[in-house]
Amino acid sequence: MRRRSVLGSGESDRIAVQDIAKWIDGKKGFSIALLRSAALCLSIFALPGCMGSGLDLFGNSSVDRSVATGTVPVAKTSDGLSDAVAVRNAVSSADIASGGSAIPWANTSSGSAGVISSIEEDHASGVLCRRFTTTRHSFEGIAKFDGRTCRLDNGEWYLTSFGPQG
């Protein structure tokens, strides 16, 4: 076997350089194909884990029916009740004789507020009662409410009705 000199000049040197270049070009194609195959294998084995059930090759997994979402009713908070108490206090302390000016109210515990737009006093069945209309500005939105509060024999005011109009 004859060795070729890379440093020398001539036809044999050009052939040796071409042989080396062909050998490197052949390796580049193999390297790119190997990288593509590795990326494909990684995708095949890694991505099914993101889907939750994997490839489900054996069909053993079934739907878990023991977990349900959105079926738990929303717990009633006392915000509506505390708003009603705040409105009752504003209505019961209002000076009806001063005129029909709007009366603002606020409930610091719920963050709600509103304006009582009308109060009408009546003495039905010998008991002093006040019917009123108010707005309620809360995190749920703005709504208009009607209500009625009556004064008991001991001087305390009792809210007999309070609810949205409509």
LUMTI-698559 format. One record per residue (C-alpha): residue number from 1; x, y, z. Coordinates in Angstrom, 3 decimals, padded with zeros to 6 digits. Example, Ala and Ser with C-alpha at 12.3 -4.5 7.8 and 13.67 -1.06 7.14 Angstrom:
BEGIN
{resi = 1&xx = 012.300&yy = -004.500&zz = 007.800}
{resi = 2&xx = 013.670&yy = -001.060&zz = 007.140}
//
This chain:
BEGIN
{resi = 1&xx = 000.000&yy = 000.000&zz = 000.000}
{resi = 2&xx = 001.305&yy = 003.354&zz = -000.910}
{resi = 3&xx = 001.025&yy = 006.474&zz = 001.281}
{resi = 4&xx = 000.136&yy = 009.807&zz = -000.148}
{resi = 5&xx = 001.746&yy = 012.972&zz = 001.058}
{resi = 6&xx = -000.618&yy = 015.796&zz = 001.888}
{resi = 7&xx = 002.129&yy = 018.420&zz = 001.912}
{resi = 8&xx = 003.512&yy = 017.630&zz = -001.485}
{resi = 9&xx = 002.237&yy = 018.945&zz = -004.759}
{resi = 10&xx = 000.841&yy = 017.122&zz = -007.648}
{resi = 11&xx = -002.039&yy = 015.023&zz = -008.825}
{resi = 12&xx = -001.839&yy = 012.530&zz = -005.966}
{resi = 13&xx = -002.135&yy = 015.303&zz = -003.381}
{resi = 14&xx = -005.340&yy = 016.601&zz = -004.931}
{resi = 15&xx = -006.819&yy = 013.130&zz = -004.890}
{resi = 16&xx = -005.957&yy = 012.698&zz = -001.185}
{resi = 17&xx = -007.645&yy = 016.005&zz = -000.297}
{resi = 18&xx = -010.720&yy = 015.020&zz = -002.305}
{resi = 19&xx = -010.848&yy = 011.662&zz = -000.534}
{resi = 20&xx = -010.771&yy = 013.377&zz = 002.865}
{resi = 21&xx = -013.491&yy = 015.844&zz = 001.802}
{resi = 22&xx = -015.722&yy = 013.008&zz = 000.584}
{resi = 23&xx = -015.196&yy = 011.143&zz = 003.840}
{resi = 24&xx = -016.210&yy = 014.249&zz = 005.892}
{resi = 25&xx = -019.260&yy = 014.916&zz = 003.669}
{resi = 26&xx = -020.421&yy = 011.350&zz = 004.196}
{resi = 27&xx = -020.176&yy = 011.783&zz = 007.975}
{resi = 28&xx = -022.243&yy = 015.022&zz = 007.891}
{resi = 29&xx = -025.205&yy = 013.272&zz = 006.305}
{resi = 30&xx = -024.976&yy = 010.464&zz = 008.828}
{resi = 31&xx = -024.808&yy = 012.944&zz = 011.750}
{resi = 32&xx = -027.867&yy = 014.873&zz = 010.596}
{resi = 33&xx = -029.832&yy = 011.655&zz = 010.085}
{resi = 34&xx = -028.793&yy = 010.482&zz = 013.558}
{resi = 35&xx = -029.934&yy = 013.794&zz = 015.118}
{resi = 36&xx = -033.273&yy = 013.621&zz = 013.315}
{resi = 37&xx = -033.838&yy = 010.066&zz = 014.504}
{resi = 38&xx = -032.972&yy = 011.010&zz = 018.087}
{resi = 39&xx = -035.389&yy = 013.972&zz = 017.999}
{resi = 40&xx = -038.153&yy = 011.765&zz = 016.604}
{resi = 41&xx = -037.611&yy = 009.118&zz = 019.305}
{resi = 42&xx = -037.572&yy = 011.771&zz = 022.008}
{resi = 43&xx = -040.855&yy = 013.206&zz = 020.711}
{resi = 44&xx = -042.500&yy = 009.799&zz = 020.557}
{resi = 45&xx = -041.587&yy = 008.941&zz = 024.139}
{resi = 46&xx = -041.860&yy = 012.374&zz = 025.797}
{resi = 47&xx = -044.983&yy = 013.953&zz = 024.307}
{resi = 48&xx = -047.484&yy = 011.243&zz = 025.289}
{resi = 49&xx = -046.637&yy = 012.004&zz = 028.917}
{resi = 50&xx = -048.016&yy = 015.501&zz = 028.338}
{resi = 51&xx = -051.315&yy = 014.060&zz = 027.168}
{resi = 52&xx = -052.074&yy = 012.507&zz = 030.526}
{resi = 53&xx = -052.797&yy = 008.933&zz = 029.528}
{resi = 54&xx = -049.636&yy = 008.323&zz = 027.558}
{resi = 55&xx = -049.985&yy = 006.148&zz = 024.517}
{resi = 56&xx = -052.514&yy = 003.910&zz = 026.296}
{resi = 57&xx = -051.083&yy = 000.912&zz = 024.506}
{resi = 58&xx = -052.984&yy = -001.676&zz = 026.505}
{resi = 59&xx = -056.303&yy = 000.160&zz = 026.964}
{resi = 60&xx = -056.373&yy = -000.356&zz = 030.731}
{resi = 61&xx = -057.016&yy = 003.223&zz = 031.758}
{resi = 62&xx = -060.599&yy = 004.332&zz = 032.150}
{resi = 63&xx = -062.271&yy = 007.601&zz = 033.059}
{resi = 64&xx = -062.066&yy = 008.436&zz = 036.760}
{resi = 65&xx = -065.676&yy = 009.211&zz = 037.654}
{resi = 66&xx = -064.955&yy = 009.758&zz = 041.348}
{resi = 67&xx = -063.786&yy = 013.322&zz = 040.718}
{resi = 68&xx = -066.365&yy = 015.904&zz = 039.703}
{resi = 69&xx = -065.778&yy = 019.597&zz = 039.182}
{resi = 70&xx = -068.240&yy = 022.431&zz = 039.176}
{resi = 71&xx = -070.874&yy = 020.478&zz = 041.057}
{resi = 72&xx = -070.277&yy = 021.935&zz = 044.486}
{resi = 73&xx = -072.772&yy = 024.727&zz = 045.169}
{resi = 74&xx = -071.376&yy = 028.114&zz = 046.023}
{resi = 75&xx = -071.438&yy = 028.674&zz = 049.753}
{resi = 76&xx = -073.811&yy = 031.399&zz = 050.846}
{resi = 77&xx = -071.896&yy = 034.185&zz = 052.461}
{resi = 78&xx = -073.305&yy = 036.541&zz = 055.000}
{resi = 79&xx = -072.500&yy = 039.549&zz = 052.765}
{resi = 80&xx = -076.117&yy = 039.831&zz = 051.608}
{resi = 81&xx = -077.326&yy = 039.680&zz = 055.195}
{resi = 82&xx = -074.791&yy = 042.235&zz = 056.394}
{resi = 83&xx = -075.767&yy = 044.510&zz = 053.481}
{resi = 84&xx = -079.411&yy = 044.192&zz = 054.508}
{resi = 85&xx = -078.493&yy = 045.142&zz = 058.077}
{resi = 86&xx = -076.510&yy = 048.163&zz = 056.839}
{resi = 87&xx = -079.478&yy = 049.301&zz = 054.724}
{resi = 88&xx = -081.901&yy = 048.690&zz = 057.612}
{resi = 89&xx = -079.745&yy = 050.860&zz = 059.884}
{resi = 90&xx = -079.633&yy = 053.650&zz = 057.288}
{resi = 91&xx = -083.415&yy = 053.503&zz = 056.714}
{resi = 92&xx = -084.258&yy = 053.386&zz = 060.419}
{resi = 93&xx = -082.005&yy = 056.344&zz = 061.242}
{resi = 94&xx = -083.200&yy = 058.486&zz = 058.311}
{resi = 95&xx = -085.011&yy = 061.724&zz = 059.098}
{resi = 96&xx = -088.124&yy = 061.459&zz = 056.927}
{resi = 97&xx = -089.265&yy = 064.995&zz = 057.799}
{resi = 98&xx = -086.172&yy = 066.559&zz = 056.208}
{resi = 99&xx = -087.326&yy = 065.690&zz = 052.700}
{resi = 100&xx = -086.752&yy = 063.141&zz = 050.003}
{resi = 101&xx = -082.994&yy = 063.473&zz = 049.584}
{resi = 102&xx = -080.965&yy = 060.390&zz = 048.709}
{resi = 103&xx = -079.289&yy = 058.603&zz = 051.610}
{resi = 104&xx = -075.961&yy = 056.882&zz = 050.969}
{resi = 105&xx = -074.982&yy = 053.710&zz = 052.834}
{resi = 106&xx = -071.867&yy = 051.539&zz = 052.908}
{resi = 107&xx = -070.942&yy = 048.164&zz = 054.351}
{resi = 108&xx = -067.240&yy = 047.925&zz = 055.158}
{resi = 109&xx = -067.370&yy = 044.181&zz = 055.848}
{resi = 110&xx = -068.604&yy = 043.261&zz = 052.343}
{resi = 111&xx = -067.351&yy = 046.266&zz = 050.398}
{resi = 112&xx = -070.869&yy = 046.997&zz = 049.135}
{resi = 113&xx = -072.409&yy = 050.450&zz = 049.028}
{resi = 114&xx = -075.510&yy = 052.095&zz = 047.658}
{resi = 115&xx = -077.966&yy = 054.949&zz = 047.746}
{resi = 116&xx = -081.460&yy = 054.806&zz = 049.232}
{resi = 117&xx = -083.585&yy = 056.720&zz = 046.743}
{resi = 118&xx = -086.995&yy = 056.584&zz = 048.409}
{resi = 119&xx = -088.467&yy = 055.916&zz = 051.846}
{resi = 120&xx = -092.204&yy = 055.778&zz = 052.521}
{resi = 121&xx = -093.518&yy = 055.515&zz = 056.050}
{resi = 122&xx = -096.800&yy = 053.777&zz = 056.940}
{resi = 123&xx = -098.578&yy = 052.630&zz = 060.104}
{resi = 124&xx = -100.063&yy = 049.336&zz = 058.919}
{resi = 125&xx = -101.815&yy = 047.459&zz = 061.725}
{resi = 126&xx = -100.587&yy = 049.960&zz = 064.312}
{resi = 127&xx = -096.875&yy = 049.297&zz = 063.648}
{resi = 128&xx = -094.511&yy = 051.931&zz = 062.221}
{resi = 129&xx = -092.978&yy = 050.571&zz = 058.993}
{resi = 130&xx = -090.815&yy = 052.065&zz = 056.238}
{resi = 131&xx = -090.738&yy = 050.828&zz = 052.643}
{resi = 132&xx = -087.627&yy = 051.778&zz = 050.710}
{resi = 133&xx = -085.805&yy = 051.439&zz = 047.395}
{resi = 134&xx = -082.015&yy = 051.324&zz = 047.221}
{resi = 135&xx = -079.179&yy = 050.450&zz = 044.920}
{resi = 136&xx = -076.465&yy = 047.996&zz = 045.849}
{resi = 137&xx = -073.022&yy = 048.310&zz = 044.297}
{resi = 138&xx = -071.049&yy = 045.123&zz = 045.010}
{resi = 139&xx = -068.474&yy = 042.860&zz = 043.391}
{resi = 140&xx = -071.394&yy = 041.054&zz = 041.742}
{resi = 141&xx = -072.511&yy = 044.246&zz = 039.994}
{resi = 142&xx = -075.094&yy = 046.969&zz = 040.514}
{resi = 143&xx = -078.673&yy = 046.062&zz = 041.379}
{resi = 144&xx = -081.805&yy = 047.792&zz = 042.635}
{resi = 145&xx = -083.466&yy = 046.448&zz = 045.790}
{resi = 146&xx = -086.803&yy = 046.955&zz = 047.516}
{resi = 147&xx = -087.316&yy = 046.369&zz = 051.192}
{resi = 148&xx = -089.401&yy = 047.009&zz = 054.251}
{resi = 149&xx = -088.446&yy = 047.455&zz = 057.891}
{resi = 150&xx = -090.738&yy = 047.836&zz = 060.901}
{resi = 151&xx = -090.153&yy = 049.075&zz = 064.438}
{resi = 152&xx = -090.923&yy = 046.554&zz = 067.169}
{resi = 153&xx = -092.481&yy = 047.410&zz = 070.543}
{resi = 154&xx = -089.024&yy = 047.476&zz = 072.163}
{resi = 155&xx = -087.829&yy = 050.170&zz = 069.714}
{resi = 156&xx = -085.653&yy = 047.934&zz = 067.525}
{resi = 157&xx = -086.150&yy = 047.878&zz = 063.765}
{resi = 158&xx = -086.846&yy = 044.525&zz = 062.109}
{resi = 159&xx = -086.235&yy = 043.953&zz = 058.392}
{resi = 160&xx = -089.366&yy = 042.245&zz = 057.064}
{resi = 161&xx = -088.306&yy = 042.110&zz = 053.403}
{resi = 162&xx = -085.226&yy = 042.901&zz = 051.345}
{resi = 163&xx = -084.589&yy = 041.662&zz = 047.819}
{resi = 164&xx = -083.833&yy = 042.605&zz = 044.238}
{resi = 165&xx = -086.498&yy = 044.341&zz = 042.205}
{resi = 166&xx = -088.135&yy = 042.379&zz = 039.499}
//
